[in-house]
């Protein structure tokens, strides 16, 4: 009997070892999978940090370019303002050519005043000489004269 007991113990130990080994192997596999997920999450976090850093650096670069462009625009507007705005009345704005600048003061004296233009417009608004008030012609209503005008 002792052999049968030893064989039974050996079989029971083998079965117990098999289940224990499979259980430990399963836990080790799950542990390895979790470690892989943690490592992947850490890599993703590092990549995200790198992307955010690159984005901030690119944004700073664009903001610097925009600031430079804005400063150039302000400088250009100041130069344009100096050219177009006369500091005193004797300074001539270089908008027209030299010839036009010489002719303009002369033509101002020859211009018709506003009151003269308004008076001329009032004359033009008078009714024409052939304007007749009342009913005339075919609108007069006298049918006998209408027939004569049609036969003529």
C-alpha positions as CSV (number, residue, x, y, z in Angstrom):
1,X,0.0,0.0,0.0
2,X,2.6,2.3,0.6
3,X,3.3,2.4,-3.2
4,X,-0.3,3.2,-3.9
5,X,-0.3,6.0,-1.4
6,X,2.9,7.4,-2.8
7,X,1.5,7.3,-6.3
8,X,-1.7,8.9,-5.2
9,X,0.3,11.6,-3.4
10,X,2.5,12.1,-6.4
11,X,-0.6,12.5,-8.7
12,X,-2.3,14.8,-6.2
13,X,0.9,16.9,-5.9
14,X,1.2,17.0,-9.7
15,X,-2.4,18.2,-10.1
16,X,-2.0,20.8,-7.3
17,X,1.3,22.0,-8.9
18,X,-0.3,22.3,-12.3
19,X,-3.2,24.5,-11.0
20,X,-0.8,26.5,-8.8
21,X,1.6,27.0,-11.8
22,X,-1.2,28.0,-14.1
23,X,-2.6,30.4,-11.6
24,X,0.8,32.0,-11.0
25,X,1.5,32.1,-14.7
26,X,-1.9,33.8,-15.3
27,X,-1.1,36.4,-12.6
28,X,2.4,37.0,-14.1
29,X,0.9,37.5,-17.5
30,X,-1.6,40.0,-16.2
31,X,1.2,41.8,-14.3
32,X,3.2,42.0,-17.5
33,X,0.3,43.4,-19.4
34,X,-0.3,46.0,-16.7
35,X,3.4,47.0,-16.8
36,X,3.2,47.3,-20.6
37,X,0.1,49.6,-20.3
38,X,1.9,51.7,-17.6
39,X,4.9,52.1,-19.8
40,X,2.8,53.0,-22.8
41,X,0.9,55.6,-20.8
42,X,4.2,57.1,-19.6
43,X,5.5,57.2,-23.2
44,X,2.2,58.9,-24.3
45,X,2.5,61.4,-21.5
46,X,6.1,62.2,-22.4
47,X,5.1,62.6,-26.1
48,X,2.2,64.9,-25.1
49,X,4.5,67.0,-23.0
50,X,6.9,67.2,-26.0
51,X,4.1,68.2,-28.3
52,X,2.8,70.9,-25.9
53,X,6.4,72.3,-25.5
54,X,6.8,72.4,-29.3
55,X,3.4,74.1,-29.7
56,X,4.2,76.7,-27.1
57,X,7.6,77.3,-28.7
58,X,6.0,77.7,-32.2
59,X,3.3,80.0,-30.8
60,X,6.0,82.2,-29.2
61,X,7.9,82.3,-32.5
62,X,4.7,83.3,-34.3
63,X,3.9,85.9,-31.7
64,X,7.4,87.4,-32.1
65,X,6.9,87.6,-35.9
66,X,3.6,89.2,-35.3
67,X,5.1,91.7,-32.9
68,X,7.8,92.6,-35.4
69,X,5.3,93.0,-38.2
70,X,3.2,95.2,-35.9
71,X,6.2,97.4,-35.0
72,X,7.0,97.7,-38.7
73,X,3.4,98.7,-39.4
74,X,3.5,101.4,-36.6
75,X,6.8,102.7,-37.9
76,X,5.4,102.9,-41.5
77,X,2.2,104.6,-40.3
78,X,4.3,107.2,-38.4
79,X,6.4,107.9,-41.5
80,X,3.2,108.2,-43.6
81,X,1.7,110.5,-41.0
82,X,4.8,112.7,-41.1
83,X,4.5,112.9,-44.9
84,X,0.8,113.6,-45.1
85,X,0.2,115.9,-42.1
86,X,1.8,119.3,-42.4
87,X,3.3,120.6,-39.1
88,X,2.6,124.2,-40.0
89,X,0.7,126.0,-42.8
90,X,3.8,126.9,-44.8
91,X,4.7,123.2,-45.3
92,X,3.3,121.8,-48.5
93,X,2.0,118.2,-48.5
94,X,3.6,116.3,-51.4
95,X,0.3,114.8,-52.5
96,X,0.1,116.6,-55.9
97,X,2.9,117.2,-58.4
98,X,4.9,120.5,-58.4
99,X,2.9,121.8,-61.4
100,X,-0.5,121.0,-59.8
101,X,0.6,122.6,-56.5
102,X,1.4,125.9,-58.4
103,X,-1.9,125.9,-60.3
104,X,-4.2,125.1,-57.4
105,X,-4.0,128.5,-55.6
106,X,-4.7,130.3,-58.9
107,X,-7.8,128.2,-59.7
108,X,-9.2,128.7,-56.2
109,X,-9.7,132.4,-56.8
110,X,-11.5,131.7,-60.1
111,X,-14.0,129.3,-58.5
112,X,-17.7,130.3,-58.4
113,X,-19.0,130.8,-54.9
114,X,-21.7,128.6,-53.4
115,X,-24.3,131.4,-53.5
116,X,-23.7,131.9,-57.2
117,X,-24.2,128.2,-57.9
118,X,-27.4,128.2,-55.8
119,X,-28.7,131.3,-57.7
120,X,-27.9,129.6,-61.1
121,X,-29.7,126.4,-59.9
122,X,-32.8,128.5,-58.9
123,X,-32.9,129.9,-62.4
124,X,-32.7,126.5,-63.9
125,X,-35.6,125.3,-61.8
126,X,-38.0,127.8,-63.3
127,X,-40.6,126.2,-65.6
128,X,-39.9,126.3,-69.3
129,X,-41.4,129.0,-71.6
130,X,-43.8,126.6,-73.3
131,X,-45.3,125.5,-70.0
132,X,-49.1,126.0,-70.0
133,X,-51.4,125.6,-67.0
134,X,-54.8,124.0,-67.4
135,X,-56.2,121.5,-69.9
136,X,-55.0,121.9,-73.5
137,X,-55.0,119.8,-76.6
138,X,-56.6,116.4,-76.4
139,X,-57.0,116.7,-72.7
140,X,-59.3,119.7,-73.0
141,X,-62.4,117.7,-73.4
142,X,-63.9,119.4,-76.5
143,X,-64.5,116.5,-79.0
144,X,-65.2,118.7,-82.0
145,X,-61.8,120.4,-82.0
146,X,-60.2,117.0,-81.4
147,X,-61.8,115.7,-84.6
148,X,-60.5,118.8,-86.5
149,X,-57.0,118.3,-85.2
150,X,-57.1,114.7,-86.3
151,X,-58.3,115.5,-89.8
152,X,-55.6,118.2,-90.3
